[in-house]
Amino acid sequence: MKVLKKVLKILLFMSVMLVAEGKELRIMTYNIYGGRLANGIKLGESIKKYKPDFVSLQEVDRNTKRSNFRDVTFDIAVELGYNYYYFQKSRDFDSGEFGISFISKYPVEKIYAYELPSIGVEKRQVVIAELEKKEFGKKVMIINTHMDYKKEIKKEELESLSMLNGLFESDVKFLSGDLNLLPNTEYYQTLTKEWKDSYFEGKDKEMRSIEDPRIDYIFGDYSNNWKVKKSFFIKDDTQDWTKLSDHFPYMSVIDIK
């Protein structure tokens, strides 16, 4: 009986710890430069060791001459061993398509796609993935986008993003992607009225500055349903990351509470 009581106490303690820590969600955003420097297999091999659960990709080729008529998102998903992925076209390109995409370890219940105000041939896209609620016990939505670098359209893009954010109800929402804006700009200040920057949450936040040059982000909503454990750009010495893309992957390890 004493042994049984000890076992029950241990199990109870473990369950309390699990509730307190929440379930981990590892989000990565990566502008892959159209796969100009590395194909999907190489890109997948490179990020696999970091075990991302959800990968937001920008500048993605699909069935282009440049990609040897490969679906780059599919190739990365296969390398990661994940079954859930989606591509959204921004423009026709090189006998194929060019756009943004995502890859998910977890089942995706719903996908929404929208076009931001755009200048030029490339129509800037927003893709929203709603993960199956059973995975986290909460409704989790992850937004992926690649905003324009042109200043004259930035305000309209941000207004559209804000409108989309208001349209969707969710327990937890994340905004990820290449936003083509620096953190010391008015555009960043506009974003942070609705979103918390994961870069300044969790481990090492005291060592970081608003002046750090970056345009790749993972933001979270202002709910209390998530907590960043750590966030980082991947540029270790396991390989020369500049030979894969002109961007580094950015990752946030998050507890969904």
Contacts in CASP RR format, 6 or more apart in sequence:
PFRMAT RR
TARGET T0000
AUTHOR 0000-0000-0000
METHOD contacts of the structure
MODEL  1
MKVLKKVLKILLFMSVMLVAEGKELRIMTYNIYGGRLANGIKLGESIKKY
KPDFVSLQEVDRNTKRSNFRDVTFDIAVELGYNYYYFQKSRDFDSGEFGI
SFISKYPVEKIYAYELPSIGVEKRQVVIAELEKKEFGKKVMIINTHMDYK
KEIKKEELESLSMLNGLFESDVKFLSGDLNLLPNTEYYQTLTKEWKDSYF
EGKDKEMRSIEDPRIDYIFGDYSNNWKVKKSFFIKDDTQDWTKLSDHFPY
MSVIDIK
21 255 0 8 1.000
22 255 0 8 1.000
22 256 0 8 1.000
22 257 0 8 1.000
23 135 0 8 1.000
23 136 0 8 1.000
23 255 0 8 1.000
23 256 0 8 1.000
24 53 0 8 1.000
24 229 0 8 1.000
24 253 0 8 1.000
24 254 0 8 1.000
24 255 0 8 1.000
24 256 0 8 1.000
25 53 0 8 1.000
25 54 0 8 1.000
25 136 0 8 1.000
25 140 0 8 1.000
25 226 0 8 1.000
25 253 0 8 1.000
25 254 0 8 1.000
25 255 0 8 1.000
25 256 0 8 1.000
26 50 0 8 1.000
26 51 0 8 1.000
26 52 0 8 1.000
26 53 0 8 1.000
26 54 0 8 1.000
26 251 0 8 1.000
26 252 0 8 1.000
26 253 0 8 1.000
26 254 0 8 1.000
27 52 0 8 1.000
27 53 0 8 1.000
27 54 0 8 1.000
27 55 0 8 1.000
27 56 0 8 1.000
27 142 0 8 1.000
27 174 0 8 1.000
27 176 0 8 1.000
27 218 0 8 1.000
27 251 0 8 1.000
27 252 0 8 1.000
27 254 0 8 1.000
28 47 0 8 1.000
28 50 0 8 1.000
28 52 0 8 1.000
28 54 0 8 1.000
28 55 0 8 1.000
28 56 0 8 1.000
28 249 0 8 1.000
28 250 0 8 1.000
28 251 0 8 1.000
29 55 0 8 1.000
29 56 0 8 1.000
29 57 0 8 1.000
29 58 0 8 1.000
29 144 0 8 1.000
29 176 0 8 1.000
29 177 0 8 1.000
29 178 0 8 1.000
29 216 0 8 1.000
29 217 0 8 1.000
29 218 0 8 1.000
29 249 0 8 1.000
29 250 0 8 1.000
29 251 0 8 1.000
30 43 0 8 1.000
30 47 0 8 1.000
30 55 0 8 1.000
30 56 0 8 1.000
30 57 0 8 1.000
30 58 0 8 1.000
30 216 0 8 1.000
30 245 0 8 1.000
30 247 0 8 1.000
30 249 0 8 1.000
30 250 0 8 1.000
31 57 0 8 1.000
31 58 0 8 1.000
31 59 0 8 1.000
31 146 0 8 1.000
31 177 0 8 1.000
31 178 0 8 1.000
31 216 0 8 1.000
31 245 0 8 1.000
31 246 0 8 1.000
31 247 0 8 1.000
32 38 0 8 1.000
32 40 0 8 1.000
32 43 0 8 1.000
32 57 0 8 1.000
32 58 0 8 1.000
32 59 0 8 1.000
32 60 0 8 1.000
32 72 0 8 1.000
32 244 0 8 1.000
32 245 0 8 1.000
32 247 0 8 1.000
33 59 0 8 1.000
33 244 0 8 1.000
33 245 0 8 1.000
33 246 0 8 1.000
33 247 0 8 1.000
34 59 0 8 1.000
34 60 0 8 1.000
34 61 0 8 1.000
34 66 0 8 1.000
34 67 0 8 1.000
34 72 0 8 1.000
34 98 0 8 1.000
34 245 0 8 1.000
35 43 0 8 1.000
35 59 0 8 1.000
35 60 0 8 1.000
35 61 0 8 1.000
35 66 0 8 1.000
35 67 0 8 1.000
35 72 0 8 1.000
35 245 0 8 1.000
36 66 0 8 1.000
37 243 0 8 1.000
37 244 0 8 1.000
37 245 0 8 1.000
37 246 0 8 1.000
38 46 0 8 1.000
38 243 0 8 1.000
38 244 0 8 1.000
38 245 0 8 1.000
39 67 0 8 1.000
39 68 0 8 1.000
39 70 0 8 1.000
39 72 0 8 1.000
39 75 0 8 1.000
40 67 0 8 1.000
40 70 0 8 1.000
40 72 0 8 1.000
40 75 0 8 1.000
40 76 0 8 1.000
40 79 0 8 1.000
41 75 0 8 1.000
41 76 0 8 1.000
41 79 0 8 1.000
42 244 0 8 1.000
43 72 0 8 1.000
43 75 0 8 1.000
43 76 0 8 1.000
43 79 0 8 1.000
43 244 0 8 1.000
43 245 0 8 1.000
44 75 0 8 1.000
44 76 0 8 1.000
44 79 0 8 1.000
44 80 0 8 1.000
45 79 0 8 1.000
46 239 0 8 1.000
46 241 0 8 1.000
46 244 0 8 1.000
47 55 0 8 1.000
47 76 0 8 1.000
47 80 0 8 1.000
47 234 0 8 1.000
47 249 0 8 1.000
48 79 0 8 1.000
48 80 0 8 1.000
49 238 0 8 1.000
50 234 0 8 1.000
50 249 0 8 1.000
50 251 0 8 1.000
52 80 0 8 1.000
52 105 0 8 1.000
52 251 0 8 1.000
53 104 0 8 1.000
53 105 0 8 1.000
53 106 0 8 1.000
54 102 0 8 1.000
54 103 0 8 1.000
54 104 0 8 1.000
54 105 0 8 1.000
54 106 0 8 1.000
54 129 0 8 1.000
54 131 0 8 1.000
54 142 0 8 1.000
55 76 0 8 1.000
55 80 0 8 1.000
55 102 0 8 1.000
55 103 0 8 1.000
55 104 0 8 1.000
56 100 0 8 1.000
56 102 0 8 1.000
56 142 0 8 1.000
56 144 0 8 1.000
56 176 0 8 1.000
56 177 0 8 1.000
57 73 0 8 1.000
57 76 0 8 1.000
57 100 0 8 1.000
57 101 0 8 1.000
57 102 0 8 1.000
57 103 0 8 1.000
57 144 0 8 1.000
58 99 0 8 1.000
58 100 0 8 1.000
58 144 0 8 1.000
58 145 0 8 1.000
58 146 0 8 1.000
58 177 0 8 1.000
58 178 0 8 1.000
59 98 0 8 1.000
59 99 0 8 1.000
59 100 0 8 1.000
59 146 0 8 1.000
59 178 0 8 1.000
60 72 0 8 1.000
60 73 0 8 1.000
60 87 0 8 1.000
60 98 0 8 1.000
60 99 0 8 1.000
60 100 0 8 1.000
60 101 0 8 1.000
61 67 0 8 1.000
61 70 0 8 1.000
61 72 0 8 1.000
61 93 0 8 1.000
61 94 0 8 1.000
61 96 0 8 1.000
61 97 0 8 1.000
61 98 0 8 1.000
62 71 0 8 1.000
62 72 0 8 1.000
62 73 0 8 1.000
62 87 0 8 1.000
62 89 0 8 1.000
62 96 0 8 1.000
62 97 0 8 1.000
62 98 0 8 1.000
62 99 0 8 1.000
62 101 0 8 1.000
63 69 0 8 1.000
63 70 0 8 1.000
63 71 0 8 1.000
63 95 0 8 1.000
63 96 0 8 1.000
63 97 0 8 1.000
64 93 0 8 1.000
64 94 0 8 1.000
64 95 0 8 1.000
64 96 0 8 1.000
64 97 0 8 1.000
64 98 0 8 1.000
65 94 0 8 1.000
65 95 0 8 1.000
65 96 0 8 1.000
66 94 0 8 1.000
69 95 0 8 1.000
69 96 0 8 1.000
71 87 0 8 1.000
73 85 0 8 1.000
73 86 0 8 1.000
73 87 0 8 1.000
73 101 0 8 1.000
73 103 0 8 1.000
74 85 0 8 1.000
76 85 0 8 1.000
76 103 0 8 1.000
77 83 0 8 1.000
77 84 0 8 1.000
77 85 0 8 1.000
77 103 0 8 1.000
80 103 0 8 1.000
80 105 0 8 1.000
82 103 0 8 1.000
82 104 0 8 1.000
82 105 0 8 1.000
84 103 0 8 1.000
84 104 0 8 1.000
84 105 0 8 1.000
84 106 0 8 1.000
84 107 0 8 1.000
84 108 0 8 1.000
85 101 0 8 1.000
85 102 0 8 1.000
85 103 0 8 1.000
85 104 0 8 1.000
86 101 0 8 1.000
86 102 0 8 1.000
86 108 0 8 1.000
86 111 0 8 1.000
86 127 0 8 1.000
86 129 0 8 1.000
87 97 0 8 1.000
87 99 0 8 1.000
87 100 0 8 1.000
87 101 0 8 1.000
88 99 0 8 1.000
88 100 0 8 1.000
88 101 0 8 1.000
88 113 0 8 1.000
88 125 0 8 1.000
88 127 0 8 1.000
89 97 0 8 1.000
89 98 0 8 1.000
89 99 0 8 1.000
89 125 0 8 1.000
90 98 0 8 1.000
90 99 0 8 1.000
90 100 0 8 1.000
90 122 0 8 1.000
90 123 0 8 1.000
90 124 0 8 1.000
90 125 0 8 1.000
90 146 0 8 1.000
91 97 0 8 1.000
91 98 0 8 1.000
91 99 0 8 1.000
91 121 0 8 1.000
91 122 0 8 1.000
91 123 0 8 1.000
92 98 0 8 1.000
98 122 0 8 1.000
99 122 0 8 1.000
99 125 0 8 1.000
99 146 0 8 1.000
100 125 0 8 1.000
100 127 0 8 1.000
100 144 0 8 1.000
100 145 0 8 1.000
100 146 0 8 1.000
101 127 0 8 1.000
101 144 0 8 1.000
102 127 0 8 1.000
102 129 0 8 1.000
102 142 0 8 1.000
102 144 0 8 1.000
104 129 0 8 1.000
104 131 0 8 1.000
106 131 0 8 1.000
106 132 0 8 1.000
106 135 0 8 1.000
107 131 0 8 1.000
107 132 0 8 1.000
107 135 0 8 1.000
108 129 0 8 1.000
108 130 0 8 1.000
108 131 0 8 1.000
108 132 0 8 1.000
109 130 0 8 1.000
109 131 0 8 1.000
109 132 0 8 1.000
109 133 0 8 1.000
110 129 0 8 1.000
110 130 0 8 1.000
111 127 0 8 1.000
111 128 0 8 1.000
111 129 0 8 1.000
111 130 0 8 1.000
112 127 0 8 1.000
112 128 0 8 1.000
112 130 0 8 1.000
112 168 0 8 1.000
113 125 0 8 1.000
113 126 0 8 1.000
113 127 0 8 1.000
113 128 0 8 1.000
114 125 0 8 1.000
114 126 0 8 1.000
114 128 0 8 1.000
114 160 0 8 1.000
114 164 0 8 1.000
115 123 0 8 1.000
115 124 0 8 1.000
115 125 0 8 1.000
115 126 0 8 1.000
116 123 0 8 1.000
116 124 0 8 1.000
116 125 0 8 1.000
116 126 0 8 1.000
116 145 0 8 1.000
116 147 0 8 1.000
116 148 0 8 1.000
116 156 0 8 1.000
116 157 0 8 1.000
116 160 0 8 1.000
116 161 0 8 1.000
117 124 0 8 1.000
117 153 0 8 1.000
117 156 0 8 1.000
117 157 0 8 1.000
117 160 0 8 1.000
118 124 0 8 1.000
118 148 0 8 1.000
118 153 0 8 1.000
119 148 0 8 1.000
119 150 0 8 1.000
119 152 0 8 1.000
119 153 0 8 1.000
122 148 0 8 1.000
124 145 0 8 1.000
124 146 0 8 1.000
124 147 0 8 1.000
124 148 0 8 1.000
124 157 0 8 1.000
125 145 0 8 1.000
125 146 0 8 1.000
126 143 0 8 1.000
126 144 0 8 1.000
126 145 0 8 1.000
126 160 0 8 1.000
126 161 0 8 1.000
126 164 0 8 1.000
127 143 0 8 1.000
127 144 0 8 1.000
127 145 0 8 1.000
128 141 0 8 1.000
128 142 0 8 1.000
128 143 0 8 1.000
128 144 0 8 1.000
128 164 0 8 1.000
128 168 0 8 1.000
129 141 0 8 1.000
129 142 0 8 1.000
129 144 0 8 1.000
130 139 0 8 1.000
130 140 0 8 1.000
130 141 0 8 1.000
130 170 0 8 1.000
131 140 0 8 1.000
131 141 0 8 1.000
131 142 0 8 1.000
133 139 0 8 1.000
133 140 0 8 1.000
136 172 0 8 1.000
136 256 0 8 1.000
137 256 0 8 1.000
138 171 0 8 1.000
138 172 0 8 1.000
138 225 0 8 1.000
138 256 0 8 1.000
139 169 0 8 1.000
139 170 0 8 1.000
139 171 0 8 1.000
139 172 0 8 1.000
140 170 0 8 1.000
140 171 0 8 1.000
140 172 0 8 1.000
140 173 0 8 1.000
140 174 0 8 1.000
140 256 0 8 1.000
141 168 0 8 1.000
141 170 0 8 1.000
141 172 0 8 1.000
141 173 0 8 1.000
141 174 0 8 1.000
142 173 0 8 1.000
142 174 0 8 1.000
142 176 0 8 1.000
143 164 0 8 1.000
143 165 0 8 1.000
143 173 0 8 1.000
143 174 0 8 1.000
143 175 0 8 1.000
143 176 0 8 1.000
144 176 0 8 1.000
144 177 0 8 1.000
145 161 0 8 1.000
145 175 0 8 1.000
145 176 0 8 1.000
145 177 0 8 1.000
145 179 0 8 1.000
146 177 0 8 1.000
146 178 0 8 1.000
146 180 0 8 1.000
147 154 0 8 1.000
147 157 0 8 1.000
147 178 0 8 1.000
147 179 0 8 1.000
147 180 0 8 1.000
147 181 0 8 1.000
148 154 0 8 1.000
148 157 0 8 1.000
148 180 0 8 1.000
149 180 0 8 1.000
154 180 0 8 1.000
154 181 0 8 1.000
154 187 0 8 1.000
155 187 0 8 1.000
158 187 0 8 1.000
158 190 0 8 1.000
158 191 0 8 1.000
161 175 0 8 1.000
161 191 0 8 1.000
162 194 0 8 1.000
165 173 0 8 1.000
165 175 0 8 1.000
165 194 0 8 1.000
170 221 0 8 1.000
171 223 0 8 1.000
171 225 0 8 1.000
172 220 0 8 1.000
172 221 0 8 1.000
172 223 0 8 1.000
172 225 0 8 1.000
172 226 0 8 1.000
172 256 0 8 1.000
173 220 0 8 1.000
173 221 0 8 1.000
173 223 0 8 1.000
174 218 0 8 1.000
174 219 0 8 1.000
174 220 0 8 1.000
174 221 0 8 1.000
174 226 0 8 1.000
174 254 0 8 1.000
175 191 0 8 1.000
175 195 0 8 1.000
175 217 0 8 1.000
175 218 0 8 1.000
175 219 0 8 1.000
175 220 0 8 1.000
176 217 0 8 1.000
176 218 0 8 1.000
176 219 0 8 1.000
177 216 0 8 1.000
177 217 0 8 1.000
177 218 0 8 1.000
178 215 0 8 1.000
178 216 0 8 1.000
178 247 0 8 1.000
179 187 0 8 1.000
179 191 0 8 1.000
179 215 0 8 1.000
179 216 0 8 1.000
179 217 0 8 1.000
180 215 0 8 1.000
181 187 0 8 1.000
181 188 0 8 1.000
181 191 0 8 1.000
181 215 0 8 1.000
182 188 0 8 1.000
182 213 0 8 1.000
182 214 0 8 1.000
182 215 0 8 1.000
183 197 0 8 1.000
183 199 0 8 1.000
183 210 0 8 1.000
183 211 0 8 1.000
183 212 0 8 1.000
183 214 0 8 1.000
184 210 0 8 1.000
184 211 0 8 1.000
191 219 0 8 1.000
192 219 0 8 1.000
194 221 0 8 1.000
194 222 0 8 1.000
195 219 0 8 1.000
195 220 0 8 1.000
195 221 0 8 1.000
195 222 0 8 1.000
196 219 0 8 1.000
196 220 0 8 1.000
196 221 0 8 1.000
196 222 0 8 1.000
197 217 0 8 1.000
197 219 0 8 1.000
198 217 0 8 1.000
198 218 0 8 1.000
198 219 0 8 1.000
198 220 0 8 1.000
198 228 0 8 1.000
198 231 0 8 1.000
198 252 0 8 1.000
198 254 0 8 1.000
199 205 0 8 1.000
199 208 0 8 1.000
199 212 0 8 1.000
199 214 0 8 1.000
199 217 0 8 1.000
199 218 0 8 1.000
199 231 0 8 1.000
200 208 0 8 1.000
201 227 0 8 1.000
201 228 0 8 1.000
201 231 0 8 1.000
202 227 0 8 1.000
202 228 0 8 1.000
202 229 0 8 1.000
202 230 0 8 1.000
202 231 0 8 1.000
203 229 0 8 1.000
203 230 0 8 1.000
203 231 0 8 1.000
204 230 0 8 1.000
204 232 0 8 1.000
214 233 0 8 1.000
214 250 0 8 1.000
216 233 0 8 1.000
216 247 0 8 1.000
216 248 0 8 1.000
216 250 0 8 1.000
217 250 0 8 1.000
218 231 0 8 1.000
218 250 0 8 1.000
218 251 0 8 1.000
218 252 0 8 1.000
220 226 0 8 1.000
224 257 0 8 1.000
225 256 0 8 1.000
225 257 0 8 1.000
226 254 0 8 1.000
226 255 0 8 1.000
226 256 0 8 1.000
226 257 0 8 1.000
227 254 0 8 1.000
227 255 0 8 1.000
227 257 0 8 1.000
228 252 0 8 1.000
228 253 0 8 1.000
228 254 0 8 1.000
229 253 0 8 1.000
229 254 0 8 1.000
229 255 0 8 1.000
230 252 0 8 1.000
230 253 0 8 1.000
231 250 0 8 1.000
231 251 0 8 1.000
231 252 0 8 1.000
231 253 0 8 1.000
232 250 0 8 1.000
232 251 0 8 1.000
233 248 0 8 1.000
233 249 0 8 1.000
233 250 0 8 1.000
233 251 0 8 1.000
234 241 0 8 1.000
234 248 0 8 1.000
234 249 0 8 1.000
234 250 0 8 1.000
234 251 0 8 1.000
235 241 0 8 1.000
235 248 0 8 1.000
241 248 0 8 1.000
241 249 0 8 1.000
END
